[in-house]
Amino acid sequence: MNNWFTASKHITKRGLALPIVMSLAVFMFGCSSGNSGSDSKGAQESAKPSAAVNEQDEKTEITVWMTQVGSLKSGQKPGEWVKEDLVPEWNKLYPNIKVNVEMIPFDGINEKITTAIASNTAPNVLLDTPVRTLAYAQMGALAPLDDVIPAADLEQIKKNPDVMKMVSVKDKIVTMPYSATISGLILNKSLWKEAGAENLLPQDEYRTWTPDQFKAALKAVANKDKGVYGMTLFALNEQGDQLYNNTMVGFGAKLFNDDYSKYIAAENPASEQALQFFKSLTDEGLVHQHPETLSAVNALDFWKQRKTGMIVAGTSHADLVKNGLKDGSVTGPHEYMYVNYPSLTPGKAALKMEFGFGVVFKNKDQLKEKWAKKFLYWSQTGNEIYTTASKAFNPFGEAPAWTKDDPELQFLYKLTTKAKEWPVVDPGWGIKGYPEMRAAMFPEMQRMFINDATPKQTLDAISKKFNEVITKYNK
């Protein structure tokens, strides 16, 4: 097997963690009999955007909507790096292509974008994850990106069905694929140390644990009198879906059939078992009471205040702690540690990996659409601003520099190498009505937490709603 990873020889020379990078590349793009390292380097260089003479004479203006994600420097508001850091670098290369950036909040984001699509006022570029954007492609609103992605990269992406599910619709790339992120759980190890229960945290190399081990760890730090709990569940809005879906997969369930024509989680007893597990955490007082009234924001605040032991998290939470301890927004001591979701299979876990970031909306003005694609491609391949601010991994690049001084971030990067052996959560992004399904799930979870429905009734209700959405869009 020849290694396709384009920068392998250069990584070795620079002394980076080659085995880790190689494993990630193998997962994402498989074995290839294609280019050697030197040939690939040439392909990469030729793929870099160049300012052709005629393009320098072109003038247009594009609009970018940016979500509140990532920061490049201390004190910078999430998402502001696009306007403050990325666009100025673009202007050095293309001063005649003006980029206007508008920040959009997560509250009501799907309604804002779908309304813009319906009224033909969508931006040229939306910097957001496929969790939402693939649904817009299903609506026919997104421009394919195949023509801006180098042929060698395009070939390798299309060889990997797991990646294609997250970045394409009808075999056309619609989400820029130069981004891979992984999320899991992050805990404050200090709480367990103070309770003399550090030994209850995952001890194996990849930090896996069974539901029983997970529950024992929560019990060790839960103290209702002090208002401290092992974890915070939430069901106030759709952001809670990944916690529950990821754990169902960890318990052995499959969420969708292969062609996304049916939500099948309810057909597997493991799904009900997972919901029963979450309900037991509430009933036994191991998590904050009344999850039906709590949101992801509440959970984050509790965690920053040492009122909860762990929350769902991605790479950006490491900086949140580091910066928060300095500016006082995080209460110390706070020694953060990333771990996996609980799983019924010892030594394994369900991985929550996401691929792709950013889309281009179709536009009758071909010049605007052309430069929107160029901007989006350049934003992830022409500099290190994006990967540093968003804490994403570029599957075509080297080990990101932002991980080198943090063993916990290195652990997350290492965790991605298990994706060939462990289940990877398929959230159903390929379904046209995916955002609607997310919105349909949390009211049913609320009913379960207020004892208005059993876990089985909850799962049946979720399945009914999900399949109604699927049927509606498949007519």
C-alpha positions in Angstrom: 0.0 0.0 0.0 1.4 3.4 -1.0 0.8 6.3 1.3 -1.3 9.0 -0.2 -0.8 11.5 2.7 0.8 14.4 0.8 3.0 15.9 3.4 4.4 12.7 4.9 8.0 13.2 3.9 8.0 16.8 5.1 6.3 15.8 8.4 9.1 13.4 9.1 11.7 16.0 8.5 9.9 18.4 10.9 9.8 15.8 13.6 6.0 15.8 13.9 3.9 12.9 15.2 3.9 11.0 11.9 2.1 7.8 13.2 -0.9 9.9 14.4 -1.2 11.9 11.3 -0.8 8.9 9.1 -3.6 7.0 10.9 -6.0 9.9 10.5 -5.2 10.2 6.8 -5.7 6.4 6.3 -9.1 6.6 8.0 -10.3 9.4 5.9 -9.0 8.5 2.6 -8.0 4.9 2.7 -5.3 3.2 0.7 -4.2 4.7 -2.5 -1.9 3.6 -5.4 -1.6 7.2 -6.4 1.1 9.8 -6.1 4.3 9.6 -4.2 5.1 12.3 -1.6 7.0 14.4 -4.1 4.3 14.2 -6.7 1.7 15.1 -4.2 3.6 18.1 -3.0 3.6 19.3 -6.6 -0.1 18.7 -6.8 -0.7 20.7 -3.7 1.4 23.6 -4.8 -0.4 23.7 -8.2 -3.7 23.7 -6.4 -3.0 26.8 -4.4 -5.0 29.8 -5.6 -2.9 32.1 -7.8 -3.8 35.6 -8.9 -4.0 35.4 -12.6 -3.7 38.6 -14.6 -7.3 38.7 -15.7 -8.5 37.8 -12.2 -6.7 40.8 -10.8 -8.8 43.0 -12.9 -12.1 41.4 -11.7 -14.1 43.3 -9.1 -17.0 42.1 -7.0 -18.3 42.0 -3.5 -19.4 39.0 -1.6 -21.2 38.5 1.7 -20.1 36.0 4.4 -22.3 34.9 7.3 -20.2 33.6 10.2 -21.4 31.6 13.2 -20.1 32.4 16.6 -17.4 29.8 16.6 -13.7 29.9 17.4 -11.3 32.6 18.4 -7.7 33.4 17.4 -6.6 35.5 20.4 -7.4 36.2 24.0 -10.4 38.4 24.4 -11.7 38.0 20.9 -15.4 37.2 20.6 -16.3 33.8 19.0 -16.3 34.1 15.2 -14.8 37.6 15.0 -11.5 36.2 13.7 -13.1 36.0 10.2 -13.5 39.7 10.0 -10.5 40.7 12.1 -7.9 38.3 10.9 -8.9 36.2 7.9 -10.4 38.9 5.6 -7.3 41.2 6.0 -5.1 38.4 4.8 -7.4 37.8 1.8 -7.3 41.6 1.0 -3.6 41.3 0.6 -4.1 38.8 -2.2 -7.3 40.1 -3.8 -7.9 43.8 -2.9 -10.6 44.1 -5.6 -12.8 41.3 -4.1 -14.5 42.9 -1.1 -15.7 40.6 1.6 -18.4 41.7 4.0 -18.8 39.6 7.2 -22.0 39.4 9.2 -22.1 37.5 12.5 -25.2 35.4 13.1 -26.2 34.0 16.5 -27.2 30.4 17.0 -30.6 31.3 18.3 -33.0 30.9 15.4 -30.2 30.2 13.0 -32.0 27.6 10.9 -35.1 29.8 10.6 -32.9 32.8 9.6 -31.2 30.9 6.8 -34.2 29.1 5.4 -36.0 32.4 5.3 -33.1 33.9 3.4 -33.1 31.0 1.0 -36.8 31.4 0.3 -36.5 35.2 -0.2 -33.3 35.0 -2.4 -31.4 36.9 0.2 -29.0 34.2 1.3 -25.3 35.2 1.7 -22.7 34.1 -0.8 -20.8 32.1 1.9 -22.1 30.6 5.1 -19.4 29.4 7.6 -21.2 26.7 9.5 -21.1 22.9 9.9 -22.9 20.3 7.8 -25.2 19.6 10.8 -27.3 22.4 9.3 -25.9 23.0 5.8 -26.5 19.6 4.2 -30.2 20.2 4.6 -29.8 23.4 2.5 -28.1 21.4 -0.2 -31.0 19.0 -0.2 -33.2 22.0 -0.8 -31.1 22.8 -3.9 -29.7 26.0 -2.5 -26.0 25.2 -2.4 -23.5 25.4 -5.2 -21.3 22.3 -5.8 -17.6 22.8 -4.9 -16.1 20.0 -7.0 -14.7 22.6 -9.5 -12.6 24.4 -6.9 -11.2 21.3 -5.2 -8.0 19.9 -6.7 -8.6 16.7 -8.7 -6.3 14.6 -6.5 -8.1 15.6 -3.3 -11.5 15.1 -4.9 -10.6 11.6 -6.0 -9.6 10.6 -2.5 -12.6 12.2 -0.8 -15.0 10.3 -3.1 -13.3 7.0 -2.2 -14.4 7.3 1.4 -18.2 6.8 1.9 -18.1 8.0 5.6 -16.7 11.3 4.6 -19.0 11.7 1.5 -22.0 11.3 3.8 -21.0 14.4 5.6 -19.8 16.7 2.8 -21.9 15.8 -0.3 -25.4 15.5 -1.7 -26.0 13.3 -4.8 -22.3 12.7 -5.2 -21.5 16.5 -5.4 -19.3 18.1 -2.7 -21.3 20.9 -1.2 -19.3 21.5 2.0 -15.6 22.4 2.0 -14.0 19.2 3.1 -10.7 20.5 4.6 -11.9 20.3 8.1 -12.2 17.4 10.6 -13.3 17.8 14.2 -14.0 15.4 17.0 -15.9 15.9 20.2 -16.4 13.9 23.3 -16.8 14.7 27.0 -14.5 17.0 29.0 -14.3 16.8 32.7 -12.7 18.7 35.6 -10.3 16.2 37.0 -9.7 18.4 40.0 -13.2 17.5 41.4 -12.3 13.8 41.3 -8.9 14.4 42.9 -10.5 16.3 45.7 -12.9 13.5 46.3 -10.1 10.9 46.3 -11.7 9.2 43.3 -9.3 9.9 40.5 -9.0 6.1 40.1 -12.6 6.0 38.9 -11.8 8.0 35.8 -10.9 6.0 32.6 -7.5 4.4 33.0 -6.9 2.8 29.6 -5.0 4.4 26.7 -8.0 5.7 24.9 -10.0 6.6 28.0 -13.1 4.4 27.5 -15.6 3.3 30.2 -18.7 1.2 30.6 -22.0 2.7 31.8 -21.4 1.2 35.3 -17.9 2.7 35.5 -19.3 6.1 34.2 -22.0 6.1 36.9 -19.6 5.2 39.7 -17.5 8.2 38.7 -20.5 10.5 38.8 -21.5 9.3 42.3 -18.0 10.1 43.6 -18.4 13.8 43.1 -22.2 14.4 43.2 -23.1 16.4 46.3 -26.6 17.8 46.2 -26.1 19.9 49.4 -23.2 21.8 47.7 -25.1 22.0 44.4 -22.4 19.9 42.6 -23.2 17.1 40.2 -21.2 14.6 38.2 -22.7 15.8 34.9 -25.4 18.1 33.5 -28.0 16.8 31.1 -30.1 19.2 29.1 -33.2 19.1 27.0 -34.3 22.7 26.6 -33.4 22.9 22.9 -32.1 20.7 20.1 -28.4 21.0 21.1 -28.9 18.0 23.4 -29.4 15.6 20.6 -25.7 14.7 20.1 -25.3 13.6 23.7 -28.3 11.2 23.5 -27.6 10.0 20.0 -23.9 9.4 20.6 -24.6 7.4 23.7 -27.3 5.3 21.9 -24.6 4.4 19.3 -22.2 3.6 22.1 -24.8 1.2 23.5 -24.8 -0.6 20.2 -27.7 1.1 18.3 -27.8 2.2 14.7 -29.7 5.4 14.1 -30.6 5.2 10.4 -30.7 2.6 7.6 -28.1 2.9 4.9 -30.1 5.1 2.5 -31.6 7.3 5.2 -35.1 6.3 4.3 -35.9 5.4 7.9 -34.9 6.2 11.5 -34.3 2.7 13.0 -33.0 3.4 16.5 -36.3 2.2 18.1 -35.8 -1.2 16.5 -32.8 -1.9 18.6 -33.3 -2.4 22.4 -29.9 -0.7 22.9 -31.5 2.6 22.2 -34.1 2.2 25.0 -31.4 1.0 27.3 -29.4 4.2 26.7 -32.4 6.4 27.5 -33.1 4.4 30.6 -29.5 5.0 31.6 -29.9 8.8 31.3 -33.2 8.7 33.2 -31.5 6.8 36.0 -28.8 9.4 36.3 -31.6 12.0 37.0 -33.5 9.7 39.3 -30.4 8.9 41.4 -29.4 12.6 41.7 -26.2 12.3 39.9 -26.9 15.1 37.4 -28.5 18.5 37.8 -32.2 18.2 38.4 -34.8 19.1 35.8 -32.8 18.7 32.5 -36.0 19.8 30.7 -35.3 23.3 31.9 -31.5 23.4 31.1 -29.6 24.2 27.9 -26.1 23.6 26.7 -25.3 27.2 27.8 -26.5 26.3 31.4 -24.3 23.2 31.3 -21.3 25.2 30.2 -21.8 27.8 33.0 -22.1 25.0 35.6 -18.9 23.5 34.4 -17.0 26.8 34.5 -18.3 27.3 38.1 -17.2 23.8 39.2 -20.9 22.9 39.7 -20.8 20.0 37.3 -18.1 17.4 36.6 -18.3 17.1 32.8 -20.0 18.3 29.7 -20.1 17.6 26.0 -17.1 19.4 24.4 -14.8 19.9 21.5 -11.3 21.1 21.1 -12.2 24.8 21.8 -13.1 24.0 25.4 -9.4 23.6 26.3 -8.8 27.2 25.4 -11.9 28.2 27.2 -10.4 26.8 30.5 -7.0 28.3 29.9 -8.3 31.7 29.1 -11.1 31.5 31.7 -8.7 30.8 34.5 -6.8 33.9 33.5 -9.7 36.3 33.2 -11.8 34.8 36.1 -14.6 33.4 34.0 -13.6 29.9 35.1 -13.4 28.9 38.7 -10.3 27.0 39.7 -8.8 24.6 40.3 -9.8 23.2 37.0 -7.6 20.5 35.4 -9.4 19.5 32.2 -9.4 16.0 30.8 -11.1 14.6 27.6 -12.8 11.2 27.8 -15.1 9.1 25.7 -18.9 8.6 25.9 -19.8 5.4 27.9 -20.1 2.3 25.9 -21.3 -1.2 26.5 -18.3 -2.6 24.6 -15.2 -2.5 26.9 -12.3 -0.8 25.3 -14.4 0.9 22.6 -16.5 4.0 22.2 -18.7 5.7 19.6 -16.7 8.5 18.0 -18.4 11.8 17.2 -16.4 13.0 14.2 -17.5 15.7 11.9 -16.2 16.6 8.5 -16.5 19.8 6.5 -17.1 23.4 7.2 -18.6 26.2 5.0 -20.8 26.4 2.0 -21.5 28.6 -1.0 -25.0 29.5 -2.0 -26.1 29.4 -5.6 -26.1 32.8 -7.2 -27.2 34.1 -10.6 -24.2 36.4 -10.5 -21.6 33.9 -11.7 -18.7 36.2 -10.7 -19.9 36.4 -7.1 -20.3 32.6 -7.0 -16.9 32.1 -8.5 -15.2 34.3 -5.9 -17.3 32.9 -3.1 -15.9 29.4 -3.9 -12.3 30.8 -4.1 -12.7 32.5 -0.8 -14.0 29.5 0.9 -11.3 27.2 -0.5 -8.6 29.7 0.3 -9.9 30.2 3.9 -9.1 26.6 4.8 -6.1 25.8 2.6 -4.2 29.1 2.1 -3.3 29.9 5.7 -3.4 28.5 9.2 -5.9 31.1 10.6 -9.0 28.8 10.1 -7.5 25.6 11.7 -6.1 27.6 14.6 -9.2 29.6 15.4 -11.6 26.7 14.9 -9.3 24.1 16.4 -10.0 21.8 13.5 -7.8 19.2 11.9 -7.0 19.5 8.1 -7.0 15.9 6.9 -4.8 16.9 4.0 -2.3 18.7 6.2 0.2 18.2 9.0 -0.4 17.7 12.7 -1.8 21.1 13.7 0.6 23.3 15.6 -2.0 24.2 18.2 -1.9 20.7 19.7 1.9 20.5 20.3 1.9 22.0 23.8 -1.3 20.4 25.1 -1.4 16.6 25.9 -5.2 16.7 26.1 -5.5 18.1 22.5 -3.0 15.5 21.4 -5.2 12.9 23.0 -8.1 14.1 20.9 -6.0 13.9 17.8 -4.9 10.4 18.7 -8.5 9.4 19.3 -9.3 10.1 15.6 -7.0 7.2 14.7 -9.5 4.7 16.1 -12.1 5.5 13.6 -11.3 2.5 11.5 -12.0 0.2 14.4 -14.7 2.0 16.4 -18.2 3.0 15.4 -18.5 6.6 14.1 -21.8 8.3 14.9 -23.9 8.9 11.7 -26.2 11.8 12.8 -28.2 11.7 9.6 -26.9 14.8 7.9 -27.9 13.4 4.6 -31.6 13.8 5.3 -33.3 16.9 3.9 -35.2 17.5 7.1 -32.4 17.0 9.5 -32.7 20.4 11.3 -36.5 19.6 11.7 -35.7 16.3 13.3 -33.3 17.9 15.8 -36.1 20.3 16.7 -38.5 17.4 17.1 -36.4 15.4 19.5 -36.0 17.6 22.6 -39.7 18.0 23.5 -39.9 14.2 23.7 -36.8 14.1 25.9 -38.5 16.8 28.1 -41.5 14.5 28.5 -39.3 11.7 29.7 -37.5 13.8 32.2 -40.8 15.1 33.8 -42.0 11.4 34.0 -44.7 12.0 31.4 -43.3 9.2 29.2 -41.2 6.2 29.7 -37.9 5.8 27.8 -39.6 3.3 25.4 -42.5 5.7 24.8 -40.0 8.5 24.3 -38.1 6.6 21.7 -41.2 5.6 19.9 -42.4 9.2 19.8 -39.0 10.4 18.5 -39.0 7.7 15.8 -42.5 8.6 14.7 -41.6 12.2 14.3 -38.3 11.5 12.6 -39.9 9.2 10.1 -42.7 11.6 9.4 -40.0 14.2 8.5 -38.2 11.8 6.3 -41.4 10.8 4.5 -42.4 14.4 4.0 -39.1 15.2 2.2 -39.1 12.0 0.2 -42.4 12.5 -1.5 
